[in-house]
């Protein structure tokens, strides 16, 4: 039976918790044991947020340690760099190219690092990156960036697309379903162009 360790990393307000719920529901639908751990940080103030999703035949703990993540879904470039040490040597990073300035950058005490994705790739890491925010806006709301990113990552999470689509349907409020399904499809179709 498949075992996967997935980390979802981003900034408060980007929808990382809904993304973890979608992946948790997909795991349950396939009969896996699943553990989800939500580590908030300063989520209400735009701080770093990380969620762990582990599924398999038997999962003892939701925590993912350094070097254990099969997939890291990064909702923002700097968060991708911050959590890179947690990726397995043969893991994959799915990165939204959005850049959100942390407080030291906002106050002028630091500069946002340049060429983050290129630097990660230079370390030999397999990366798929795209502007999930633009996809979400095209779908109808920037709040669907999480579902667009899941669509982009669909082929690497260990679920078939039908299971992910069903998980989106059970996790998203009905009035937001149409826009989220469009965001998922935009992400999934874009994934074909980047590999």
C-alpha positions as a LaTeX table, in Angstrom:
\begin{tabular}{lrrr}
\hline
Residue & $x$ (\AA) & $y$ (\AA) & $z$ (\AA) \\
\hline
Unk1 & 0.00 & 0.00 & 0.00 \\
Unk2 & 1.19 & 3.51 & $-0.84$ \\
Unk3 & 2.60 & 5.72 & 1.90 \\
Unk4 & 2.97 & 9.45 & 1.39 \\
Unk5 & 4.28 & 12.31 & 3.47 \\
Unk6 & 2.99 & 15.64 & 2.18 \\
Unk7 & 3.83 & 19.06 & 3.59 \\
Unk8 & 1.73 & 22.10 & 2.80 \\
Unk9 & 3.61 & 25.32 & 3.51 \\
Unk10 & 2.57 & 28.90 & 3.04 \\
Unk11 & 1.53 & 32.12 & 4.69 \\
Unk12 & $-1.54$ & 32.67 & 6.85 \\
Unk13 & $-4.65$ & 33.38 & 4.79 \\
Unk14 & $-3.60$ & 31.43 & 1.68 \\
Unk15 & $-5.90$ & 28.48 & 2.33 \\
Unk16 & $-3.38$ & 25.87 & 3.45 \\
Unk17 & $-5.81$ & 24.37 & 5.98 \\
Unk18 & $-8.49$ & 23.76 & 3.35 \\
Unk19 & $-5.82$ & 22.16 & 1.15 \\
Unk20 & $-4.94$ & 19.77 & 3.99 \\
Unk21 & $-8.63$ & 18.95 & 4.48 \\
Unk22 & $-9.00$ & 18.12 & 0.78 \\
Unk23 & $-5.98$ & 15.78 & 0.86 \\
Unk24 & $-7.18$ & 14.22 & 4.13 \\
Unk25 & $-10.62$ & 13.55 & 2.61 \\
Unk26 & $-9.02$ & 12.04 & $-0.51$ \\
Unk27 & $-6.97$ & 9.71 & 1.71 \\
Unk28 & $-10.02$ & 8.61 & 3.69 \\
Unk29 & $-12.01$ & 7.99 & 0.50 \\
Unk30 & $-9.39$ & 5.45 & $-0.58$ \\
Unk31 & $-9.45$ & 3.70 & 2.78 \\
Unk32 & $-6.07$ & 4.92 & 3.99 \\
Unk33 & $-5.15$ & 5.69 & 7.56 \\
Unk34 & $-4.47$ & 9.43 & 7.53 \\
Unk35 & $-3.07$ & 11.89 & 10.02 \\
Unk36 & $-3.22$ & 15.65 & 9.53 \\
Unk37 & $-1.37$ & 18.09 & 11.76 \\
Unk38 & $-1.97$ & 21.80 & 11.47 \\
Unk39 & 0.82 & 23.99 & 12.76 \\
Unk40 & $-0.35$ & 27.55 & 12.58 \\
Unk41 & 2.45 & 29.93 & 13.51 \\
Unk42 & 1.24 & 33.50 & 13.14 \\
Unk43 & $-1.38$ & 32.55 & 10.58 \\
Unk44 & $-3.68$ & 35.53 & 11.20 \\
Unk45 & $-0.84$ & 37.98 & 10.64 \\
Unk46 & 0.60 & 36.58 & 7.46 \\
Unk47 & 3.14 & 34.41 & 9.24 \\
Unk48 & 4.52 & 31.05 & 8.19 \\
Unk49 & 2.03 & 28.17 & 8.27 \\
Unk50 & 2.80 & 24.47 & 7.79 \\
Unk51 & 0.47 & 21.47 & 7.67 \\
Unk52 & 1.49 & 17.82 & 7.54 \\
Unk53 & $-0.62$ & 15.20 & 5.74 \\
Unk54 & 0.53 & 11.58 & 6.11 \\
Unk55 & $-1.40$ & 8.64 & 4.72 \\
Unk56 & $-0.84$ & 4.93 & 4.27 \\
Unk57 & $-1.83$ & 1.53 & 5.62 \\
Unk58 & $-0.94$ & 2.58 & 9.15 \\
Unk59 & 0.21 & 6.04 & 10.25 \\
Unk60 & 1.42 & 6.47 & 13.83 \\
Unk61 & 2.21 & 10.19 & 13.91 \\
Unk62 & 1.28 & 13.18 & 11.77 \\
Unk63 & 4.67 & 14.85 & 12.16 \\
Unk64 & 7.09 & 14.91 & 9.20 \\
Unk65 & 10.76 & 15.32 & 10.08 \\
Unk66 & 13.63 & 16.69 & 8.00 \\
Unk67 & 14.27 & 14.63 & 4.89 \\
Unk68 & 10.93 & 12.77 & 5.06 \\
Unk69 & 8.52 & 14.70 & 2.79 \\
Unk70 & 7.65 & 13.03 & $-0.52$ \\
Unk71 & 5.91 & 16.19 & $-1.72$ \\
Unk72 & 6.03 & 19.78 & $-0.52$ \\
Unk73 & 3.23 & 22.02 & $-1.74$ \\
Unk74 & 4.60 & 25.55 & $-1.33$ \\
Unk75 & 2.06 & 28.34 & $-1.57$ \\
Unk76 & 4.81 & 30.98 & $-1.67$ \\
Unk77 & 8.45 & 31.03 & $-2.83$ \\
Unk78 & 10.18 & 31.98 & 0.42 \\
Unk79 & 8.24 & 29.27 & 2.28 \\
Unk80 & 9.50 & 26.76 & $-0.31$ \\
Unk81 & 13.08 & 27.73 & 0.57 \\
Unk82 & 12.37 & 27.69 & 4.32 \\
Unk83 & 11.00 & 24.12 & 4.30 \\
Unk84 & 13.32 & 22.61 & 1.64 \\
Unk85 & 15.34 & 20.62 & 4.24 \\
Unk86 & 12.21 & 18.53 & 4.92 \\
Unk87 & 12.08 & 17.16 & 1.36 \\
Unk88 & 13.35 & 13.62 & 0.63 \\
Unk89 & 16.28 & 13.42 & $-1.80$ \\
Unk90 & 13.93 & 12.02 & $-4.46$ \\
Unk91 & 10.95 & 14.19 & $-3.45$ \\
Unk92 & 9.24 & 16.90 & $-5.47$ \\
Unk93 & 8.36 & 20.51 & $-4.72$ \\
Unk94 & 5.27 & 22.07 & $-6.25$ \\
Unk95 & 5.73 & 25.83 & $-5.91$ \\
Unk96 & 3.30 & 28.70 & $-6.42$ \\
Unk97 & 5.42 & 31.57 & $-7.81$ \\
Unk98 & 3.67 & 34.10 & $-5.58$ \\
Unk99 & 5.92 & 36.24 & $-3.38$ \\
Unk100 & 4.55 & 37.61 & $-0.09$ \\
Unk101 & 6.86 & 39.96 & 1.76 \\
Unk102 & 7.56 & 38.90 & 5.35 \\
Unk103 & 7.71 & 41.61 & 8.02 \\
Unk104 & 11.51 & 42.21 & 7.76 \\
Unk105 & 11.03 & 42.99 & 4.04 \\
Unk106 & 7.95 & 45.14 & 4.71 \\
Unk107 & 9.87 & 47.22 & 7.28 \\
Unk108 & 12.91 & 47.57 & 5.02 \\
Unk109 & 15.21 & 45.57 & 7.31 \\
Unk110 & 15.76 & 42.90 & 4.63 \\
Unk111 & 15.24 & 42.24 & 0.93 \\
Unk112 & 13.16 & 39.44 & $-0.53$ \\
Unk113 & 15.67 & 36.86 & $-1.83$ \\
Unk114 & 16.06 & 36.73 & $-5.61$ \\
Unk115 & 15.83 & 33.64 & $-7.84$ \\
Unk116 & 14.55 & 31.30 & $-5.11$ \\
Unk117 & 13.14 & 28.68 & $-7.49$ \\
Unk118 & 16.30 & 28.63 & $-9.61$ \\
Unk119 & 18.42 & 28.19 & $-6.46$ \\
Unk120 & 16.25 & 25.27 & $-5.31$ \\
Unk121 & 16.53 & 23.63 & $-8.75$ \\
Unk122 & 20.30 & 24.15 & $-8.68$ \\
Unk123 & 20.44 & 21.85 & $-5.63$ \\
Unk124 & 19.10 & 19.04 & $-7.84$ \\
Unk125 & 15.55 & 19.27 & $-6.53$ \\
Unk126 & 12.69 & 18.30 & $-8.83$ \\
Unk127 & 10.46 & 21.38 & $-9.01$ \\
Unk128 & 7.19 & 22.18 & $-10.72$ \\
Unk129 & 6.33 & 25.85 & $-10.44$ \\
Unk130 & 3.50 & 27.99 & $-11.75$ \\
Unk131 & 1.47 & 31.06 & $-10.89$ \\
Unk132 & $-1.40$ & 29.41 & $-9.01$ \\
Unk133 & $-2.66$ & 32.85 & $-7.94$ \\
Unk134 & $-3.18$ & 33.84 & $-11.58$ \\
Unk135 & $-5.02$ & 30.55 & $-12.18$ \\
Unk136 & $-7.25$ & 31.19 & $-9.17$ \\
Unk137 & $-8.05$ & 34.71 & $-10.39$ \\
Unk138 & $-8.84$ & 33.33 & $-13.85$ \\
Unk139 & $-11.19$ & 30.83 & $-12.19$ \\
Unk140 & $-12.99$ & 33.69 & $-10.44$ \\
Unk141 & $-11.40$ & 34.27 & $-7.02$ \\
Unk142 & $-7.88$ & 34.49 & $-5.65$ \\
Unk143 & $-9.10$ & 32.46 & $-2.66$ \\
Unk144 & $-8.99$ & 29.36 & $-4.90$ \\
Unk145 & $-5.17$ & 29.45 & $-5.07$ \\
Unk146 & $-5.09$ & 26.38 & $-2.82$ \\
Unk147 & $-7.25$ & 24.28 & $-5.15$ \\
Unk148 & $-5.33$ & 25.51 & $-8.22$ \\
Unk149 & $-2.11$ & 24.35 & $-6.53$ \\
Unk150 & $-3.65$ & 20.95 & $-5.73$ \\
Unk151 & $-4.63$ & 20.68 & $-9.40$ \\
Unk152 & $-1.04$ & 21.47 & $-10.38$ \\
Unk153 & 0.20 & 18.79 & $-7.97$ \\
Unk154 & $-2.52$ & 16.24 & $-8.78$ \\
Unk155 & $-0.26$ & 13.71 & $-10.49$ \\
Unk156 & 2.27 & 13.66 & $-7.62$ \\
Unk157 & 0.06 & 13.29 & $-4.54$ \\
Unk158 & $-0.71$ & 9.59 & $-4.96$ \\
Unk159 & $-4.41$ & 9.96 & $-5.80$ \\
Unk160 & $-6.23$ & 9.61 & $-9.09$ \\
Unk161 & $-7.83$ & 12.82 & $-10.30$ \\
Unk162 & $-11.36$ & 11.54 & $-9.73$ \\
Unk163 & $-10.62$ & 11.02 & $-6.04$ \\
Unk164 & $-9.19$ & 14.53 & $-5.76$ \\
Unk165 & $-12.19$ & 16.04 & $-7.56$ \\
Unk166 & $-14.55$ & 14.22 & $-5.18$ \\
Unk167 & $-12.49$ & 15.44 & $-2.21$ \\
Unk168 & $-12.76$ & 19.04 & $-3.44$ \\
Unk169 & $-16.54$ & 18.58 & $-3.76$ \\
Unk170 & $-16.84$ & 17.28 & $-0.19$ \\
Unk171 & $-14.48$ & 19.91 & 1.29 \\
Unk172 & $-15.66$ & 23.13 & $-0.37$ \\
Unk173 & $-18.93$ & 24.90 & 0.39 \\
Unk174 & $-21.44$ & 24.40 & $-2.47$ \\
Unk175 & $-21.62$ & 28.12 & $-3.34$ \\
Unk176 & $-17.83$ & 28.13 & $-4.00$ \\
Unk177 & $-17.66$ & 24.78 & $-5.76$ \\
Unk178 & $-17.87$ & 25.94 & $-9.38$ \\
Unk179 & $-15.00$ & 28.41 & $-9.08$ \\
Unk180 & $-12.88$ & 25.88 & $-7.18$ \\
Unk181 & $-13.47$ & 23.16 & $-9.75$ \\
Unk182 & $-12.39$ & 25.59 & $-12.47$ \\
Unk183 & $-9.24$ & 26.43 & $-10.46$ \\
Unk184 & $-8.48$ & 22.71 & $-10.06$ \\
Unk185 & $-8.82$ & 22.11 & $-13.81$ \\
Unk186 & $-6.62$ & 25.12 & $-14.65$ \\
Unk187 & $-3.92$ & 23.80 & $-12.31$ \\
Unk188 & $-4.18$ & 20.25 & $-13.65$ \\
Unk189 & $-4.04$ & 21.37 & $-17.29$ \\
Unk190 & $-1.05$ & 23.61 & $-16.57$ \\
Unk191 & 0.84 & 20.69 & $-15.01$ \\
Unk192 & 0.96 & 19.03 & $-18.44$ \\
Unk193 & 2.81 & 22.06 & $-19.83$ \\
Unk194 & 5.57 & 22.18 & $-17.21$ \\
Unk195 & 6.86 & 18.59 & $-17.22$ \\
\hline
\end{tabular}
